Amino acid sequence: MPYGMGVFDEHLPIQTERLLLRHFSPDDAARVRAIVREGAQSTALPPGAPGYVGGIAQWLSHGVHELRKSGHGLHLAIEAAGDIIGAISLFKTHWGTGVTEVGYGIHPDHRGRGYAPEAVRGLADWALGPARLRRIELRATIENSASIRVAEKAGFSREGVLRGAGFEDDGPHDVVVFGLLRGETGPAFGGRLDTPRLILRPFRKHDAFDLLAAVKDDAEMIRWMPWAPGYTLERAIDWCTRLAHSDRVNGLTFALEPRDGGRLGGAIGVHRSDLERSDVEIGYWVSPWARRQGYAVEAARTVASWLLAQGYTRVQLTIAVGNVGSRAVARRAGFTEEGILRQGLPIPGGRADAVLYSILRDELRP
């Protein structure tokens, strides 16, 4: 199979910032029973879910897993704060061409909170990364403005309209086709990554105070970061609420949050993505209080591994020659030193020679 292994991996779940996407199990019987009794199974459960309580046990043990066993897709529960709030599926999977389609439903009580685009993007990142598919489609009838907004928020590109391709109770409807390709998942990813000691997540407004504290009067930050001198709370708030958030032009920045602290410990960014060359660059900084604890190494390895799983061939770092601490992080994270880029980095007051490091697919070691 050129694009995948012909069957979906059983080893989930998929974690996003607020959601867990996981297989249904017999332990879900009580919640599924409540959904069926509420009459919400048509939106909160996958297609084929029973509409009567007596069929739930058999469905959870066998029926909901048949799509995955066939290799044509899979049904997953969308869980938030320990509660099943909906379902999301891949279907019409063609392994030979690496194409699949995504569909979803959210319980009426949980709509309007951004759960649908978060779930769609989380599953898309996994399908186009670890599952090694090439393309994901999302289709919505042209009148379904809510689903169209979900596709757009999840980073899908509108590709065209299929006339009369959908059919509802009142007859045929035009269908809008959206697509997302492998390689488009990296810089637009909006969820989080987890390591044994860190949560890598989007920046939030309350991070601004920790960000300012990390920059203010710290000699290392002021020496190497061109944006650090004269940093203010206003700039920190603008960064945390606007500039740090991903899009396909500016890339992606994760906030580093140690699990045992809940306080901003630094940042790691993804930028200079070149899909044609299949390479991408990362950069990082660590707050003074969080240094010399291995957090930067852990974050760099995790983000590099995730990017390589998205289909990139090469992840690189450029570090000022005199930045001894950052260069040690790169080596410990498994990056290989390649050479010197003359005047390769801007620093406060000018430019510095930079060391180029890289790591390739299959070079990461436990």
N, C-alpha and C positions, 0 to 999 in steps of 0.2 A: 504494500500500500504506500503510495508516494507521499501522502499527507497525514497519515495516522496509522493506528494499529488495528483498526477494524472493530474495536469494541471500546466502550467508555470505561475508564478506570473506576473501580469500586471504592478506591481510597479517597474519600472526601471527608470533611466538609470544605467549603470555600468560605473564607472569612472576609467580610467587607468592614467598613467602619462601624456600622450598626447592626449588620445582619449576619446570619449563619445560613448558608445554603447547603442542605444536607439531604441524604436519602430518607425517605419515609421508613418507619419501622413499626412493629406491633405495639411498641410503647406509646405510639401516638393515638391509640384507639379512643381515649377519652376526649381529646381535643377534636379529632375528626368527627366523632359522634355528635359533639356540640355543634360543629359547623353544619353537619347534615340536618340536624333538628332545626337550626336557624334558617335552613333553606338557602345557605350561601355557598353550597358546594360548586355551583356553576362558575364562580369567580375565585373562590379561595382554595379550590382543589384542582388537580390536573384533569384533563379530559379523560373520561372513562371511570371517574370516581363514582361510587354507588350513590344513589339518591335515597337509599333506605338504610336504616341502622343495621339490619341483619346481614348486609353484604360487606361490612367494614373489615371484619377480621380477615376474610379471604383476600380482600383487595390489598390490605397492608402486607400480608404475607407473600402474595404472589402477583396479583394483578398490576400493581403500581410499578413493579420491577420488570414486567415483560418487555417494555420498550427498550430498556437498557440491555437486556439479555439478547434481544434480536440484533443489537448493534446499530439500530436506526435512531437512537436518541436516549433520553433519560428524563425522568420526572424528579424534581427536588422540592422539598419543603422550604419555604422562606420563614425563618425563625427570627424574632426580635424579642429580646428580654425574656427568653424562655418560652414564648408563645408562638404558635404557628399563625402567621398573618397572611399567608398566601402560598402560591406555588409558582414554579418556573420550570420550563421544559425546553429541551432541544429535540427536534424531530426532523424528519425528511433528510437525515444525514446521508451523504454520499461520500464514502471514504476515498473512492478513486479520484474524485475531483477536490476533496477537502472542503465541502460545502455543507452547511447545516442551517436550520432555521430556529429562531427562538420565539417562545410565546410565554405569557405570564398572566397571573391574576392576583389581585389583592383583595382581601376581605373588606367589605364596605366600611367597617369601623376603623380601618387603618389607612384609608386613602388620604391624599393631600399632604403627606409628610415626606415625599421624595423617596419612598421605599422602592417603587417600581424601577426608576432609572438606576438606582444603586444596585439592585439585584441583577438587572440586565447587564450592566457593565461588569459586575463581578463575575458572572457566568461567562461573558464574552472573553474577558481576560484569560480565564482558565481554558476555555475551548480553543482559543487562538494561540495559547501558550503551551502549557503542559499537555493538552490533548492533541496538539499539533495539527489542528485544522487550519484552513486557509481563509475561509470566508464565512461570515454569519449574516443571515438575512433576517429582517423584521418586517412584517407586512401589517398594514392597518387600512381599514376602509377609509375613504377620503373624508367621510363625515366624522370620523373618530378623532377629534382634535386632541383628546387626552392622550391616546396612544401615540399620536404623532409627536406630541411634546416629549413623551418618554423617550422615544427613539432619538430625538434631537439632543436631549439632555444626556443621554448615554453615549453620545459621540458618534452615532451612526450618520452616514451621509445619505441624503435623499437622492434616489437614482432615477425614478420615473413613476409613471402611473400605468397600471394594467387595467384596461377598460373592461368592466363587467366581470372581473376575475373573482370577486367575492359574492357570496350569496347569503342573504339574511331572510327573515320571515316575510319581508315585504318585497323580495325579489333580488335581482343582481345589483351589485354596487361596484364602483371603481375602487381599486386598491392601490395604495401608495407603497412602493418598495424602497426599503432602506437597506444599506449594506455597511459592514465593517470588515476590514481586511487585516490579516496578520501584519504586524508592524505598526498598525495604527493604535494598538492598545497601550504601548508604553507611555509616551508623553501625555496621553489623555486620561490615564488611569486615575480614578477618583477615590479609591478605597484606602486600605491600609495593609501593611505587611507586619508580620509578627516574628520576633526572634525570641530565644529563651529569656532574655533580660530586657528587651525593648519593644515598644509599640512604635512603629513608623506610620504616622498618620498625617492628614492635612493640618495646616496651621489653623488656629482659632483665635478669636479676638483677645481672649484672656492671656494668650501667650506673649502679648506685646510687652508686658511688664518684665517677664523673664528674659525676653529678647534684649530689651534695653539694658537690663542688669548684666547680661553676658557681654555686651559690647562696651559699655561705659567704663573707661579707665582701665581696660584690659590691654596690656602691652602687646600681646600676641595678635589679638584681633586688629588693633590699630596699625600694627606693622604690616600685616599681610592682606587684609581685606580692604579693597579700594573704597567701599561704601561705609566703612566703620567710623572714620574720623568725623566728629561733630554729629553723631547719630542722636536723634531725638525721639521722644515718645510718639509724636505725630507720625514720623516715618515708620516707626515700629508697628503702629496700628494699621497704617496703609499697607504695609507688607503682609501682616497677618490676615487681613480681611480681603485684600484684593490681589496684590502682586504675587503672592506665594501660591496662588491657586492655578491649577493646571489649565492649559489649552494647548492646541497643536503647534502654536508658534513659540511660546515661551517655555515649554517644558513642564516639569513637575518638581515640586519640592516637598519632602517629607520632614515633619517635625520629629525629633528624637525624644521619646518620653520613656524614661526608665520605669519598669513595672513597679519597682518598690518605692517610687517617689511621687509620680504624678506631676512632675515639674519639667519644664522644657530643658532638655539636656544638650540641644544642638540641632543641626539640620543636615540633610543630605539632598542634593539636587541632581536632577537628570536634565541634560541639555545637549545641544549640538547633535541632535539625532539626525542621522543621514540614512534613510531607508535604502537608497540606491546602493550605497557602499556597505550597508548592514553594520554600521558602527554607531556608537553613542558614547557620550562623555558624562562622568559624574564628578561631583565635588562635595566637600563636607567641611563643617566646622563644629567644634564642641565647646560648650559653656565651660568657664574656668572650674566650676565646682564638680563637673562630671569628667574631667580629664584624668588620664592615667588609670582608667578602669576598663579599657578595652571596648568601650561603646562604639567608637568610630570604626574599629576593625569589624565588629559584629555587623554594624549597619552597612558598611561598604561591601562586605561579602554577600549579605542578604540582597541588597539592591542589584549588585552585579549578577548574582545567580538568577534573580527574577527577570532581568533584562535579557540575559542569554536564553532563558526559557521562552521569552516572547518571540524569538527568532533572530535576534541580533547575533552576529558572529564575533564581535569585538567590543569590549567596554574599556575605555581609557580614562586616565587621570593626568592632569598637568599640574605640577606643584613647583613653587619657587625653589630654586636651588638651596637657598638658605633656610627653608622651612623644615628643619630637621625632624620635628615631631610628626608632621604630616607625611613626610617621606617614610618614616618608620611605620606608620599606619598602613601605607600602601604595600610595603613589603610583607608585613604580617598578614594582610588580607589576601595575599597570594598574587599580587600584581608583579609583573616583570619590568624592570627598568630598561628602556630602549635607547634613550639618547637625550641630547640637550636641544631645546628650542631657544635659540638666541632671542632675548627680549620677548619671550613668549607669553608673559603674564603682566597685566596691569597691577600695580600695587600703589599704595598711597605715595604720592610724590613722583611717580614715574613708572618704569617697567623693570622687570627682573627676568634673568634667564630662568627657564623652567625645565624640569625633568619630565620626560614623557614616560608614563607607565601604561601597561595594558594587561588585560586578562582575556583569554580566548575561551570559547566553548570547550568543555571537557577538561579545563585546567583547574577548576575549583576542586579543592580536596577537603574532606571532613576536618 
